[in-house]
Amino acid sequence: MTEEPDPPEVFATLDDEYARDILVATKTDRLSAKELSEECDMSRPTVSRRVTRLVEQGLLEEYTHVDPGGRHYSEYEARLERIEVLLQAEGFDVQIDVRPDPADRITSIFEEMRGD
């Protein structure tokens, strides 16, 4: 199962304008690195660094495809749904909601069917 996102790391990532732009661009459409570069007006190396960080944190999902010529390419889709920060007497309560990982969703379906 996918680990829960770490709030301090997520906040540090969201402090970066490029990372925020990638999440917004991939909220409704899966986009390749080339498409993200054009859509977000950033260099391919910048896209690559931000995408790697977002995927590692579970905020972005990577889908790999093979084109008719046999070359592999990836498309990316945002998993981040919502971040809620509540100030309480004991400190901050942070809830980060992401769409479940596709593999985790399948596992959950089978576990529910088996009654686990």
Summary of the structure (lengths in Angstrom):
residues: 116
radius of gyration: 16.3
end to end distance: 15.1
largest distance: 59.1
contacts: 287
relative contact order: 0.17
helix: 44%
strand: 28%
